[in-house]
Structures are given as structure tokens and as C-alpha cells.
Amino acid sequence: MIYNLSDNMQYKILPGNLYPEGNRINLYYLHNLFKIIGESVSLQMKQQHKVSVPITSGMWGGTYMVALDDGQAKTNVVRLYSIVNLPQNSPLDRIENFECLMEIYQQTVCTTFKRYGLNLVDPRWGESIPYSNNERPTTALQMWDTAGKAKFVRAFFVWNEATWEESIIYDMIRNIKVLKELLNINARPAKKESSELKFLLQDVLITYYTLHSALTPDFIEHAEPIIKELFEQFVKGMRSEEEIEEQYHKVYSSALVYGFEEALKIPYGKENLDVGHVEDWPVEKINYVPNELKEKLVPALQAPWKKFHANLEKKYGTEVANR
């Protein structure tokens, strides 16, 4: 069966706010803002520079998978990540066009988030992301918030056209390679700062929930108690070094990262693509996802947004907010 992506979801901005209660962000709105920013930048490139650049974008990170029913985060999310997909063999291959894109992108992000109380400053772009494609590496744009609502906004730019869902699945390959640096069962547990270990554990949760529909039943039975306890600790705060160290050692010793890897290794392997060497893949395979994985994962990735949308419509009605 070939998975049909022609019915991709259209996300509307519904009445409400990015920050409905205090600093607890609504992830449905965040995802939509990132999507609209990409569309706006594409339009500005065409209007201002006569350059046609199709862009797809959205939220990066899986905290939405465990949000409240209306999309509000259960924890205080202060690192706001986006993933942005850019076309290959386009006018962006000329450095001056890409620089224009970055200028417009950072200006649009600043203007958009200012409406919600963020003051984003000091834009930096061009950093290559580890384990991305050697020939066309993923790069990042980052800005810091001086208003105290968030720590920063960070966008990853990936070089191939794709749906948001495809780019999220593909990026899990790179993310797992990062996780393995600190969860390699063949090496002694790493000695790292608690803050770094906490980010690692958050990424373990994101990876588990993102890939859940492709994981084997045996692995889920093994992983679920560990993940459940880890998530409960995150919701409570998990501030002490002892708590973080304890959770890290549980995740390390349970070899969860290898179950994540297996879920991707087999489908990609059937197409002669080695997830262990994703950096060396041909550039045309950037953002590529086998149909077998799309069938399992795309509906699961879309389901939370559909739930948030339905609940927000019940709360506010079907009017689309002009925000």
C-alpha cells in the first residue's frame, strides 16, 4: 500500500492565545505560528525578490504528544523549536538569495512573536547540525528572548521539500544518533551536567512518543514503565541532580535507544539506506521516509493536532481568529 499524502491537514488559527494561562504555552498555536511564518517568508521572497521558494514548516519536538486536550503544554516550555523544509536545486543555491531568506525569516519570527510578548534579539544563523547530510547539512537560526517568556526560538533548515510529518520522521534518525552519544551501552555512563542530561531525557520522551506507532509490542512492553515514570518526573519538575541522575541511569541501562533505532533501521534497510550512516546518504534522500513508516507514523503525528483543533472549536466555535 502506498500512503497518500494528498489529504495533508490544513491547520487553522482558532481564537485563543499562544499563552492562555501565564507562561504555559499552547503548542497548537505555536505549531501554527511556525507554519504561517514559513508561508509568509515564502510570499515575501516572491514579492520582494521575485524568488519562488516553497516552504513547509512547523514545530519541532514532541511535547505536543502529551499536552492537555486543547494543546496547552503540561510543563513550562521555554525552548521553542521549529523545523523548516527548503527545496533543493532552487534559487536558494545562490548565497545572496539564501542570505535574503535568513534576513526575512529572522525579521518575520521577531515580528510575529513580539505580538505575544517575546523580544527576540541577537539572531545567529549558519550553524551546521551534527549528523545531518554531509553535502547539504541542516543549519540553524537562533534568537534569544529578553522578555522572559522563553529562552530562545531556534529553527532547523532542512534541504529538501517534504511535508512537516515527513521531516519530523526523517529527523528522528539524526536525533537517535545524538542520543546514542550518551546512551551507548558499550561505554560507561557519561558524566555530564544535570542540565545536559535533562535535555537528553526530554529527547528520549520525544523520540518514544514520535515513533510509538512503529515500535514493536515487545519493546513497548519493556519501555512503557520507564517512559511513564520519566514523564511523571518531568511533569513534577525533576530539579534535583539526584533525580536526574537516577532517571538517566534507568534510561541508559534499559537500552531504549536501540529499540528506537530498530524501528527505523528495518524499513530504511529494505531500501538500502543505512540509518547508522545517514550523513552519507545522497542529497535526494534528505527528508525521505519509506511508505511503510508513513503508514504507521503520519496518522499518529496528525492525531494530536486534530484533537486540539476539535476541542478548541468546541471552546471557541468555528470562527477563525485574525491574529
C-alpha positions as CSV (number, residue, x, y, z in Angstrom):
1,M,0.0,0.0,0.0
2,I,1.3,3.5,-0.9
3,Y,0.5,6.1,1.7
4,N,-1.4,9.1,0.1
5,L,-0.3,12.4,1.5
6,S,-2.6,14.4,-0.8
7,D,-5.0,15.0,2.2
8,N,-2.5,16.8,4.3
9,M,-4.0,18.6,7.2
10,Q,-4.7,22.3,7.0
11,Y,-4.2,23.9,10.3
12,K,-6.4,26.9,11.2
13,I,-5.6,29.5,13.8
14,L,-8.6,29.5,16.1
15,P,-9.5,32.1,18.8
16,G,-7.4,31.9,21.9
17,N,-3.8,32.8,22.6
18,L,-0.3,31.5,22.4
19,Y,0.0,31.9,26.2
20,P,-3.6,31.3,27.5
21,E,-2.6,31.0,31.2
22,G,0.6,32.5,32.5
23,N,3.7,31.1,30.7
24,R,2.2,27.7,29.8
25,I,2.3,27.9,26.0
26,N,-0.3,26.4,23.8
27,L,1.5,24.1,21.4
28,Y,-1.3,24.1,18.8
29,Y,-0.8,27.8,18.4
30,L,3.0,27.5,18.4
31,H,2.9,24.9,15.6
32,N,0.5,27.0,13.6
33,L,2.6,30.2,14.1
34,F,5.7,28.4,12.7
35,K,3.7,27.1,9.8
36,I,2.3,30.6,9.0
37,I,5.8,32.1,9.4
38,G,7.1,29.8,6.7
39,E,4.3,30.6,4.4
40,S,4.8,34.4,5.0
41,V,8.5,34.2,4.3
42,S,7.9,32.3,1.0
43,L,5.4,35.0,0.0
44,Q,7.8,37.8,0.9
45,M,10.6,36.2,-1.1
46,K,8.4,36.2,-4.1
47,Q,7.1,39.7,-3.7
48,Q,10.4,41.4,-2.7
49,H,13.0,39.4,-4.6
50,K,11.0,37.6,-7.4
51,V,12.3,34.3,-6.0
52,S,9.9,31.4,-5.7
53,V,10.7,29.2,-2.7
54,P,8.1,26.7,-1.4
55,I,8.5,26.2,2.3
56,T,6.9,23.8,4.8
57,S,7.4,24.3,8.5
58,G,6.0,23.6,11.9
59,M,7.0,22.8,15.5
60,W,10.0,20.5,16.2
61,G,9.9,18.4,19.3
62,G,7.3,16.1,20.7
63,T,6.0,17.9,23.8
64,Y,2.6,18.3,22.0
65,M,2.2,14.5,22.1
66,V,1.5,14.8,25.9
67,A,-0.2,18.2,26.0
68,L,-3.6,19.0,27.5
69,D,-6.6,18.3,25.3
70,D,-6.6,21.9,24.0
71,G,-2.9,21.9,23.2
72,Q,-1.6,23.7,26.2
73,A,1.7,22.3,27.5
74,K,1.7,20.4,30.7
75,T,5.2,21.8,31.6
76,N,6.7,25.2,31.1
77,V,8.1,25.0,27.6
78,V,10.7,27.8,27.1
79,R,12.8,26.5,24.2
80,L,10.8,27.0,21.1
81,Y,11.9,24.8,18.2
82,S,10.8,24.8,14.5
83,I,11.7,22.6,11.6
84,V,11.7,24.3,8.1
85,N,12.0,22.4,4.8
86,L,13.6,24.2,1.8
87,P,13.8,23.0,-1.8
88,Q,17.0,21.7,-3.5
89,N,18.1,22.9,-6.9
90,S,16.3,26.2,-6.4
91,P,17.3,29.9,-6.4
92,L,18.4,29.4,-2.8
93,D,21.6,27.7,-4.1
94,R,22.8,31.3,-4.7
95,I,24.2,32.5,-1.5
96,E,22.7,36.0,-1.9
97,N,19.2,34.5,-2.1
98,F,19.8,32.3,0.9
99,E,21.0,35.3,2.9
100,C,17.9,37.2,1.9
101,L,15.8,34.3,3.1
102,M,17.6,34.3,6.5
103,E,17.1,38.0,6.9
104,I,13.4,37.8,6.1
105,Y,13.0,34.7,8.3
106,Q,14.5,36.3,11.4
107,Q,12.6,39.6,10.9
108,T,9.3,37.6,10.5
109,V,9.9,35.5,13.6
110,C,10.7,38.6,15.6
111,T,7.6,40.5,14.5
112,T,5.3,37.5,14.9
113,F,6.4,36.6,18.4
114,K,6.5,40.2,19.6
115,R,2.7,40.2,19.4
116,Y,2.9,37.5,22.2
117,G,5.3,39.4,24.5
118,L,8.6,38.0,23.3
119,N,11.5,40.3,22.5
120,L,13.8,38.2,20.3
121,V,17.4,39.5,19.8
122,D,20.9,38.6,18.5
123,P,19.9,36.4,15.5
124,R,22.6,33.9,14.6
125,W,22.4,31.5,11.7
126,G,24.6,29.1,9.7
127,E,25.5,26.6,12.4
128,S,25.6,23.0,10.9
129,I,23.7,20.4,12.9
130,P,25.6,17.2,13.8
131,Y,24.7,14.0,11.9
132,S,22.8,15.9,9.1
133,N,23.7,15.4,5.5
134,N,27.5,15.9,4.8
135,E,26.8,17.6,1.4
136,R,23.8,19.6,2.4
137,P,23.8,19.9,6.2
138,T,20.9,21.1,8.2
139,T,21.6,24.5,9.6
140,A,20.0,26.6,12.4
141,L,18.8,30.1,13.1
142,Q,18.5,31.1,16.7
143,M,17.3,34.1,18.6
144,W,17.2,34.8,22.3
145,D,14.2,36.3,24.2
146,T,15.0,39.1,26.6
147,A,11.4,39.5,27.9
148,G,11.5,36.3,30.0
149,K,8.7,34.4,28.2
150,A,11.1,31.9,26.6
151,K,14.8,31.2,26.5
152,F,15.1,31.2,22.7
153,V,13.5,30.4,19.4
154,R,15.5,28.0,17.2
155,A,14.7,26.9,13.6
156,F,16.3,24.0,11.8
157,F,16.5,24.4,8.0
158,V,16.5,21.0,6.2
159,W,17.4,20.8,2.5
160,N,14.6,19.0,0.7
161,E,10.9,19.6,0.1
162,A,8.7,17.5,2.4
163,T,5.6,17.6,4.5
164,W,6.0,18.5,8.1
165,E,5.3,14.9,9.1
166,E,7.9,13.5,6.8
167,S,10.6,15.9,8.0
168,I,9.8,15.0,11.7
169,I,10.1,11.3,11.0
170,Y,13.4,11.7,9.0
171,D,14.9,13.9,11.7
172,M,14.4,11.1,14.2
173,I,17.3,9.3,12.5
174,R,19.7,12.2,13.4
175,N,18.1,12.6,16.8
176,I,18.7,8.9,17.7
177,K,22.4,9.3,16.7
178,V,22.7,12.2,19.1
179,L,21.0,10.2,21.9
180,K,23.4,7.3,21.3
181,E,26.4,9.5,22.2
182,L,25.2,9.5,25.9
183,L,23.3,6.2,25.9
184,N,25.8,3.9,24.3
185,I,25.5,0.7,26.3
186,N,29.1,-0.3,25.3
187,A,30.6,2.7,27.0
188,R,30.4,3.8,30.6
189,P,27.6,6.2,31.6
190,A,28.6,9.7,30.7
191,K,29.5,12.3,33.3
192,K,27.6,15.4,32.2
193,E,26.0,18.4,33.8
194,S,22.5,17.8,35.1
195,S,21.0,20.3,32.6
196,E,22.5,18.4,29.7
197,L,21.2,15.1,31.0
198,K,17.8,16.6,31.4
199,F,17.7,17.7,27.8
200,L,18.8,14.2,26.8
201,L,15.9,12.7,28.8
202,Q,13.4,15.1,27.3
203,D,14.6,13.9,23.8
204,V,14.1,10.3,24.9
205,L,10.5,11.1,25.7
206,I,10.1,13.0,22.4
207,T,11.6,10.1,20.4
208,Y,9.5,7.5,22.1
209,Y,6.2,9.3,21.6
210,T,7.1,10.2,18.0
211,L,8.0,6.7,17.0
212,H,5.5,4.8,19.2
213,S,3.3,3.5,16.4
214,A,6.4,1.9,14.7
215,L,7.8,0.3,17.8
216,T,7.5,-3.4,18.4
217,P,5.0,-4.6,21.0
218,D,7.8,-6.3,23.0
219,F,9.8,-3.1,23.1
220,I,6.8,-1.1,24.2
221,E,6.1,-3.5,27.0
222,H,9.7,-3.1,28.1
223,A,9.9,0.7,27.7
224,E,6.5,1.8,28.8
225,P,7.1,1.7,32.6
226,I,10.4,3.5,32.3
227,I,8.9,6.2,30.0
228,K,5.8,6.6,32.2
229,E,8.0,7.2,35.3
230,L,10.3,9.6,33.4
231,F,7.3,11.6,32.1
232,E,5.8,11.8,35.6
233,Q,9.1,13.1,36.9
234,F,9.2,15.8,34.2
235,V,5.7,17.0,35.0
236,K,6.6,17.3,38.7
237,G,9.7,19.3,37.8
238,M,12.7,16.9,38.3
239,R,15.0,19.7,39.6
240,S,17.5,17.8,41.8
241,E,20.7,16.3,40.4
242,E,19.9,13.1,42.2
243,E,16.5,12.7,40.4
244,I,18.0,13.5,37.0
245,E,21.0,11.1,37.5
246,E,18.6,8.3,38.6
247,Q,16.4,8.7,35.5
248,Y,19.4,8.9,33.3
249,H,20.9,5.6,34.6
250,K,17.5,3.9,34.2
251,V,17.2,5.0,30.6
252,Y,20.9,4.1,29.9
253,S,20.7,0.6,31.4
254,S,17.4,-0.2,29.7
255,A,19.0,0.3,26.2
256,L,15.9,2.2,25.0
257,V,17.8,4.0,22.2
258,Y,18.4,0.7,20.4
259,G,14.7,0.0,20.3
260,F,14.1,3.4,18.7
261,E,16.8,2.7,16.2
262,E,15.4,-0.7,15.3
263,A,12.0,0.9,14.4
264,L,13.8,2.9,11.7
265,K,16.6,0.6,10.7
266,I,14.4,-2.1,9.2
267,P,12.2,0.0,6.9
268,Y,15.0,2.1,5.7
269,G,17.3,-1.0,5.3
270,K,14.7,-2.5,2.9
271,E,15.6,0.4,0.6
272,N,19.4,0.0,1.1
273,L,19.6,3.1,3.3
274,D,21.7,2.6,6.5
275,V,20.4,4.8,9.3
276,G,23.8,4.4,11.0
277,H,25.3,6.5,8.2
278,V,22.6,8.9,7.4
279,E,25.2,11.7,6.9
280,D,26.4,9.9,3.8
281,W,23.1,9.5,2.1
282,P,22.6,11.0,-1.4
283,V,21.1,14.5,-1.0
284,E,17.9,13.5,-2.8
285,K,17.2,11.2,0.2
286,I,17.2,14.0,2.7
287,N,13.7,14.0,4.3
288,Y,12.9,10.7,2.6
289,V,10.5,8.4,4.5
290,P,9.6,4.9,3.4
291,N,5.9,4.3,2.8
292,E,5.9,1.6,5.5
293,L,6.8,4.2,8.1
294,K,4.4,6.9,6.7
295,E,1.5,4.4,7.1
296,K,2.3,3.8,10.7
297,L,3.5,7.3,11.9
298,V,1.8,10.0,9.9
299,P,-1.7,9.4,11.3
300,A,-0.2,9.3,14.8
301,L,1.6,12.5,14.2
302,Q,-1.5,14.2,13.0
303,A,-3.9,12.9,15.6
304,P,-2.9,15.3,18.5
305,W,-3.4,18.3,16.2
306,K,-6.9,17.1,15.2
307,K,-7.8,16.6,18.8
308,F,-6.6,20.1,19.8
309,H,-8.5,21.6,16.8
310,A,-11.7,19.8,17.7
311,N,-11.5,20.8,21.4
312,L,-10.7,24.5,20.6
313,E,-13.6,24.6,18.2
314,K,-15.9,23.4,20.9
315,K,-14.5,26.0,23.2
316,Y,-14.4,29.0,20.8
317,G,-16.7,28.0,17.9
318,T,-15.6,27.7,14.3
319,E,-14.6,31.3,13.8
320,V,-11.0,31.7,12.6
321,A,-9.1,34.2,14.6
322,N,-7.4,37.1,12.8
323,R,-4.3,37.1,14.9
